[in-house]
Amino acid sequence: MTTSYFMPTSDSGKADLLDHLASNLPRYKDLLTLSDDTCAFVLADAKSFRYTCQTMNDMQAYAHHWTVYKNQLRDDNSSLIPALWPTAITFVVPRPDAVLFGIIPRLSALVAQIKTNKNYTPAIGQDLWLIGSSTSVDPSTWKPQLNLQNKAGHPIIAWTKGDASAIEIWVDRSDNANFVMLTINTEPNTNDNSPLPPPGNTAMWKYKAIYRFHDEQVGQWSDVISVSVGG
């Protein structure tokens, strides 16, 4: 049995906490004697951090796409069709306003202020996610649940992190190579920006994944999911 500190360790968890506070803190504003400006900066920080995390994930996926493209361009002599450039990255719009550096130190200071308020109670802390939970961690039972989304024709493997350190995702592109490792990600979700089949061709891409904890595979492999790409 372990008791966790209220602050999540992952960036995605911190983004979730900021989003939750931005939505729920205004209900306690008067009780905890917080100003409108305080609620406004929490909302601005939440929007900015969420956007930054998503953009970073997209950029990492785009860099992986170029690495796959470069390797295929260099070594694959099996195709008679000219290589197509990787699809350009599309940033999410609108972009939120910029905020000052130090979102998490600001958040920690605000939480300390809230917990010293005379009207603060453990029930409020639970409602605002400011109290760590007691959990029993058994990595041997972990099994990823994968879902597929789509972005400009490329699959997005959606998954949740839970208490795992990362996830290891493998792909089978129906090219007689069977399953090979696609990537190890520490933050959801995972974009597969590998080159698609040429126009007029389709392929069935399959995915499976397993969680990682302290740099080792743990638990069970996910169910295999598949999607038809190209066309």
WOWO-V52244 format. One line per field, one symbol per residue. phi: phi as a letter, one per 20 degrees, with the letter a starting at -180 (. if undefined). A space follows every 50 residues. Layout:
phi = ???
This chain:
phi = .cdefffgeefffffffffffgedfgfdgffeldefffffffffffffff ffffffffffffffgfffffffffdedededgfefgfffdefcfefffcf fnffgffffffffffeffefcgfffffemdcfeecdecgfefbfdecdcc blnefdeebdelefeacdddcceldmelfcfeadddcfdcedefgegfgn ccbeddcbbbfcblmcfcmdffffdcbecnp
